[in-house]
Amino acid sequence: MGIVAGLDSSSGFTRIVVCDTETGAVLRQGYAPHPVEPKATEVDPQAWLLSLGEAASGGLLEGVQAIGVSAQQHGLVPLDRQGALVRPALVGNDKRAQVAAADLVEAFGGRQAWAEAVGAVPQSAMPVAKLRWLARTEPEAAARVAMVLQPHDWLVWQLLGRPVRRTTDRGAASGTGYWSAGAGAYRPDLVELALGHQAALPEVLGPAEAAGMTPEGLLISAGTGETMAAALGLGLGIGDAVVSLGASGSVMAVHHEALADPRGMITAFADAAGMHLPVVHTSNAVRALRGTAEMLGLGGGLEELSALALKSTPGASGLVLLPYLEGERTPHLPHTAGTLSGLRRESMKPEHLARAAFEGMLCSLADAMDVLRGRGVEVRRVFLLGAAAELPAVQAAAPAIFGAQVVVPQPADYAALGAARQAAWALGVSQGVLSPQAPPAWRGAAAQVFEPGEELAVGQAVRQQYGATREQLHPGAFSS
C-alpha cells in the first residue's frame, strides 16, 4: 500500500513516525519541542504548527500518502464566527477550572446525573469545565465563542487548509464532558449550561473515516486523543487493560460498551477503533513511592527504594500503606490523607516500609481495576506504562496483585504509532483494500512479559490485608 505518517502533538513536543502500511515498521522519525513554557496553561496554537513544521523538516514526509494526528487531550481552542482564535488555547494542565467543575456538577444535579448523561463527572481539565470558567471569568471573550475545538481537531483543520467542515473523532469527543460515548451524540444543553449560549461543535467521524484530503492529495484521517492513539499503537483488544504509573495513576481497559457509573468513578471514553475505553483514575501512584524514598532519606530515589523493597517479603511484615496522600478519587475520598498501619516492633524496618509503598500503590490500582471488573470488564492482560514500570519491585509484585499477566512494553512513541495506524486504516478503506471494521494488523509492541504463576495466592493475601485495612479506616468507601 505504501507509507503513512503519524504525528503526536503532546503538551511539550511533536513526534512524527513514518511507517510501512503493511507491517507498521518505522521507517523515519522526527521530533521538535513546542516553543512554549513547559508548564504553560495557555498556548497560542500556532506553536503546535511551528513544532510540527520543524519535526517534519528535511523531507521526512516525502512519499507519505496519509497522515494521522494525535494530540494532547482536554485542550480548549475557542474560535469566533470567522474561525479566528478568541483567546489563547487552554490546555489540560490548567487547574483554574476546579471551582467551575464543582459548580457544573451541582448545577446539573450531581455526580450521578453527569455520569448518566455523558459517562463522566466534570473535572478541571475537561473542556466543559473550561467553558464554564471562561464564561465566569472572561465573559466578553466567552460571548464571542462560536465554535469549540480541541487540539487534534484544530491541527487536522489546519492541515486541510481550514475548510468549512470541522471534524473530530469519538475518542477525543468522549473527553469533552458534552459528548456521550454511550449515546454516540453531543449534549448541546451541557455546552449551553457551561458557556451560557450554544456553540458549534465539530462533526464526529467514525474510526476509519477520513477527515479530508489536502490540496496536494494527502489523506488526513480522523485523528484522536493521545490516550486513544496510544491504545491503538499498543494493539489493545478485549481482555487488555493499561495501568499508567505517573504521579497519579489510571486503569483503562477495552470494552464492548460504554459504562455509566452512578458513583462517577468510571470515565466512559470511546477508543479510536470503534470500541470503548472505560477509565478509572487514582490521585496517587508514583508520588507515594517518591514520598517514601524521601522519608527514608534514599539518595538513589526509586531505584534504591525498589532494591530495598525486595529485601522484604510479600505483605511487608504486616505493614500496610494506604497511599491517599493527595486525597483520593477512587474511592471518592477527596479530603482524606494517607495512612500507615500495622506498626509492630518487627515491622519497623526500612525494607518493610519500602515494600508497603509498592504494595500500597499497586493495591490501590488493583482496587481501581476491580471497579471495572465489577462492571463486567474482562482483564486477562495488563500493560504497565510509565518509568516506574521498569522497577524490579513493581515487576515482581504486580502480576500477583493484579491477578493477570503483566506486559511492560518497550519504550516507544505509541501515540504517534497509533496515529499512523489510523492513517493506514483510513487509506486502506479509501482504496478498498481494508475493512472499516478492523484496523490493519500491525506487529505488536516488543515487551517483557511477567506471569503471576505460583505467587497468585500470595498476591491475593496481600490484597486481603490491604482491603481489610482500607475497610476498617474507610468503611463502605466503594459502596457509597
Residue pairs with C-beta under 8 A, 6 or more apart in sequence:
1 21
1 22
1 65
1 424
1 427
1 428
1 431
1 433
2 21
2 63
2 65
2 427
3 18
3 19
3 20
3 21
3 27
3 63
3 64
3 65
4 18
4 19
4 21
4 64
4 65
4 66
4 67
4 68
4 420
4 423
4 424
4 427
5 16
5 17
5 18
5 19
5 60
5 61
5 64
5 66
5 67
5 68
5 420
5 423
6 16
6 17
6 19
6 67
6 68
6 69
6 70
6 229
6 233
6 415
6 416
6 417
6 418
6 419
6 420
6 421
6 422
6 423
7 14
7 15
7 16
7 52
7 55
7 56
7 67
7 68
7 69
7 70
7 416
7 419
8 14
8 15
8 16
8 70
8 71
8 226
8 229
8 413
8 415
8 416
8 419
9 34
9 48
9 51
9 52
9 69
9 70
9 71
9 72
9 151
9 152
9 155
10 71
10 72
10 226
10 415
11 34
11 72
11 91
11 92
11 93
12 33
12 34
12 36
12 38
13 31
13 32
13 33
13 34
13 51
13 55
14 30
14 31
14 32
14 34
14 48
14 51
14 52
14 54
14 55
15 29
15 30
15 31
15 55
15 413
15 415
15 416
16 29
16 30
16 31
16 52
16 55
16 56
16 60
16 61
16 416
17 26
17 28
17 29
17 413
17 416
17 417
17 420
18 26
18 27
18 28
18 29
18 60
18 61
18 64
18 420
19 25
19 26
19 27
19 417
19 420
19 421
19 424
19 442
20 27
21 65
21 424
21 427
21 428
21 440
22 440
23 442
23 443
24 417
24 420
24 421
24 424
24 440
24 442
24 443
25 443
26 417
28 60
29 60
29 413
30 55
30 56
30 57
30 58
30 60
31 55
32 51
32 52
32 54
32 55
33 51
34 43
34 47
34 48
34 50
34 51
35 47
35 50
35 51
36 43
36 44
36 47
39 93
40 91
41 90
41 91
41 93
41 94
41 95
41 96
42 87
42 88
42 89
42 90
42 91
42 94
43 75
43 88
43 89
43 91
44 85
44 88
44 89
45 77
45 85
45 88
45 89
45 151
45 154
48 71
48 151
48 154
48 155
49 155
49 158
52 155
61 67
64 218
65 218
65 219
65 427
66 210
66 218
66 219
66 220
66 221
66 423
66 424
66 426
66 427
67 159
67 218
67 219
67 220
67 221
67 419
67 423
68 220
68 221
68 223
68 224
68 229
68 418
68 419
68 420
68 421
68 422
68 423
68 426
69 152
69 155
69 156
69 159
69 220
69 221
69 223
69 224
69 419
70 152
70 223
70 224
70 225
70 226
70 228
70 229
70 230
70 415
70 416
70 418
70 419
71 150
71 151
71 152
71 155
71 223
71 225
71 226
72 91
72 92
72 151
72 225
72 226
73 92
73 150
73 151
73 172
73 175
73 225
73 226
73 227
74 91
74 92
74 125
74 126
74 127
74 150
74 175
75 89
75 90
75 91
75 92
75 127
75 150
75 151
76 89
76 90
76 127
76 130
76 131
76 134
76 148
76 150
77 85
77 89
77 148
77 149
77 150
77 151
77 153
77 154
78 85
78 86
78 87
78 89
78 134
78 141
78 145
78 147
78 148
79 85
79 86
79 145
79 146
79 147
79 148
79 149
80 86
80 144
80 145
80 146
80 147
81 146
81 147
83 147
83 162
86 141
86 144
86 145
87 134
87 138
87 141
89 151
89 154
90 130
90 133
90 134
91 151
92 125
93 125
94 124
94 125
94 130
95 124
95 125
96 124
96 133
96 137
97 124
97 125
97 126
97 129
97 130
97 132
97 133
98 124
98 129
99 133
100 124
100 129
100 130
100 132
100 133
100 136
100 194
101 122
101 123
101 124
101 126
101 129
101 132
102 122
103 132
103 136
104 114
104 122
104 128
104 129
104 132
104 177
104 193
104 194
105 111
105 114
105 121
105 122
107 193
108 114
108 117
108 190
108 193
111 121
111 262
111 263
111 264
112 262
112 263
112 264
114 120
114 121
114 122
114 177
114 264
115 121
115 260
115 261
115 262
115 263
115 264
115 266
116 260
116 262
117 180
117 187
117 190
118 177
118 178
118 179
118 180
118 181
118 187
118 190
118 268
119 174
119 180
119 181
119 182
119 258
119 259
119 260
119 261
119 266
119 267
119 268
119 269
120 126
120 174
120 175
120 177
120 264
120 267
120 268
121 264
121 267
122 128
122 129
122 177
123 129
126 175
126 176
126 177
127 148
127 150
127 175
127 176
127 177
127 178
128 176
128 177
128 178
128 190
128 191
128 194
129 177
129 194
131 142
131 145
131 148
131 191
131 194
131 195
132 193
132 194
132 195
134 141
134 142
134 145
134 195
135 142
135 194
135 195
135 196
139 196
142 195
142 196
143 196
143 197
145 195
145 199
146 199
146 200
147 166
147 199
147 200
147 201
148 191
148 199
148 200
148 201
149 157
149 166
149 168
149 202
150 168
150 172
150 175
150 176
150 225
152 168
152 169
152 172
152 223
152 224
152 225
153 166
153 167
153 168
153 172
153 202
153 223
155 223
156 167
156 211
156 220
156 222
156 223
157 163
157 166
157 167
159 214
159 220
160 211
160 212
160 213
160 214
160 220
161 214
161 215
163 212
165 203
165 212
166 200
166 202
166 203
167 202
167 203
167 204
167 205
167 211
167 212
167 222
168 202
168 203
168 204
168 205
168 222
168 223
169 204
169 205
169 206
169 207
169 222
169 223
169 224
169 228
169 272
170 179
170 181
170 184
170 204
170 205
170 206
170 207
170 270
170 272
171 224
171 225
171 227
171 228
171 229
171 269
171 270
171 271
171 272
171 277
172 223
172 224
172 225
172 228
173 179
173 186
173 202
173 204
173 270
174 181
174 268
174 269
174 270
175 225
175 227
175 267
175 269
177 190
177 194
178 186
178 187
178 188
178 190
178 191
178 194
178 201
179 185
179 186
179 187
179 201
179 204
180 186
180 187
180 258
180 268
181 258
181 268
181 269
181 270
181 276
182 257
182 258
182 260
182 268
184 204
186 201
186 204
188 198
188 201
191 198
191 199
191 201
192 198
205 211
205 222
206 222
206 274
206 436
207 222
207 272
207 273
207 274
207 422
207 425
207 436
207 439
208 425
208 426
208 429
208 434
208 436
208 439
209 221
209 222
209 426
209 429
209 436
210 219
210 220
210 221
210 222
210 426
210 430
211 220
211 221
211 222
211 223
212 219
212 220
213 219
213 220
214 220
219 423
219 426
219 427
219 430
220 423
221 419
221 422
221 423
221 425
221 426
221 427
222 272
222 422
222 426
223 419
223 422
224 232
224 272
224 418
224 419
224 422
226 415
227 252
227 269
227 277
227 279
228 269
228 270
228 271
228 272
228 277
228 418
229 272
229 414
229 415
229 416
229 417
229 418
229 419
229 422
230 242
230 385
230 414
230 415
230 418
231 242
231 252
231 254
231 271
231 272
231 273
231 277
231 418
232 271
232 272
232 273
232 417
232 418
232 419
232 421
232 422
232 439
233 412
233 413
233 414
233 415
233 416
233 417
233 418
233 419
233 420
233 421
233 445
234 240
234 242
234 383
234 409
234 414
234 418
234 444
234 445
235 442
235 444
235 445
236 242
236 254
236 271
236 383
237 254
238 254
238 255
238 256
238 275
238 378
239 254
239 378
239 379
239 380
239 381
240 253
240 254
240 379
240 380
240 381
240 382
240 383
241 251
241 252
241 253
241 254
241 369
241 372
241 377
241 379
241 381
241 382
241 383
241 404
242 250
242 251
242 252
242 253
242 382
242 383
242 385
243 249
243 250
243 251
243 365
243 369
243 382
243 383
243 384
243 385
243 398
243 402
244 250
244 251
244 252
244 285
244 385
244 386
245 285
245 286
245 361
245 384
245 385
245 386
245 387
245 388
245 389
245 394
246 285
246 286
246 386
247 284
247 285
247 286
247 287
247 290
248 281
248 282
248 283
248 284
248 285
248 287
248 326
249 281
249 282
249 284
249 285
249 286
249 361
249 364
249 365
249 368
250 279
250 280
250 281
250 282
250 368
251 279
251 280
251 282
251 365
251 368
251 369
251 372
252 269
252 277
252 278
252 279
252 280
253 277
253 278
253 369
253 372
253 377
253 378
253 379
254 271
254 275
254 276
254 277
255 275
255 276
255 277
255 278
255 372
255 376
255 377
255 378
256 275
256 276
257 276
258 268
258 270
258 276
258 278
259 266
259 268
259 276
259 278
259 372
259 375
259 377
260 266
260 268
261 268
261 371
261 375
263 332
263 480
264 332
265 280
265 329
265 330
265 331
265 332
265 368
265 371
266 278
266 279
266 280
266 371
266 372
266 375
267 278
267 279
267 280
267 281
268 276
268 278
269 276
269 277
269 278
269 279
270 276
270 277
271 277
272 418
272 422
273 438
273 439
274 437
278 372
278 375
278 377
280 330
280 368
280 369
280 371
280 372
281 329
281 330
281 368
282 328
282 329
282 330
282 364
282 365
282 368
283 324
283 325
283 326
283 327
283 328
283 329
284 323
284 324
284 325
284 326
284 328
284 338
284 361
284 364
285 323
285 361
285 364
285 365
285 386
285 388
286 302
286 361
286 386
286 388
287 323
287 325
287 326
288 321
288 323
288 325
288 338
288 357
288 360
288 361
289 302
289 305
289 357
289 358
289 361
289 388
290 301
290 302
291 325
291 357
292 305
292 321
292 353
292 354
292 357
293 301
293 302
293 304
293 305
295 353
296 305
296 308
296 350
296 353
296 354
298 304
298 305
298 308
300 307
302 388
302 391
303 391
305 354
305 357
305 358
305 393
306 354
306 358
306 391
306 392
306 393
306 394
307 392
307 393
308 350
308 351
308 354
309 351
309 354
309 355
309 357
309 358
309 393
310 355
310 392
310 393
310 396
311 351
311 354
312 349
312 351
312 352
312 354
312 355
313 355
314 355
314 359
314 397
314 400
314 455
314 458
314 459
314 461
314 462
315 359
315 458
315 461
315 462
315 465
316 342
316 347
316 352
316 353
316 355
316 356
316 359
317 342
317 344
317 346
317 347
317 349
317 352
318 342
318 344
318 347
318 465
319 340
319 341
319 342
319 343
319 347
319 352
319 353
319 355
319 356
320 339
320 340
320 341
320 342
320 356
320 359
320 360
320 465
320 466
320 469
321 338
321 339
321 340
321 341
321 353
321 356
321 357
321 359
321 360
322 338
322 339
322 341
322 360
322 364
322 466
322 469
322 470
322 473
322 474
323 338
323 357
323 360
323 361
323 364
324 333
324 336
324 337
324 338
324 339
324 364
325 337
325 338
327 333
327 334
327 335
327 336
327 337
328 334
328 336
328 364
330 364
330 367
330 368
330 371
331 367
331 474
331 477
331 478
332 477
332 480
333 474
333 477
336 474
339 469
339 473
340 353
340 356
341 469
341 473
342 465
342 469
354 393
355 393
358 391
358 393
358 394
358 397
359 397
359 401
359 462
359 466
360 466
362 394
362 397
362 398
362 401
362 402
363 401
363 462
363 463
363 466
363 467
365 402
366 401
366 402
366 403
366 463
367 467
367 470
367 478
369 379
369 382
369 402
371 478
372 379
373 379
379 402
379 404
380 404
380 405
381 404
381 405
381 406
381 407
382 398
382 399
382 402
382 404
382 405
382 406
382 407
383 407
383 408
383 409
383 447
384 394
384 395
384 398
384 406
384 407
384 408
385 409
388 394
389 395
389 408
390 408
395 406
395 408
395 448
395 450
397 459
397 462
398 406
398 450
399 405
399 406
399 450
399 451
399 452
399 453
399 455
399 459
400 452
400 455
400 456
400 458
400 459
400 460
400 462
401 459
401 462
401 463
402 452
402 459
403 452
403 456
403 459
403 460
404 452
405 449
405 450
405 451
405 452
406 449
406 450
406 451
407 447
407 448
407 449
407 450
408 447
408 448
408 449
408 450
409 445
409 446
409 447
410 445
410 446
410 447
412 445
412 446
414 445
421 439
421 440
421 442
422 439
424 434
424 439
424 440
424 442
425 434
425 439
425 440
428 434
428 440
429 435
429 436
434 440
452 459
470 477
471 477
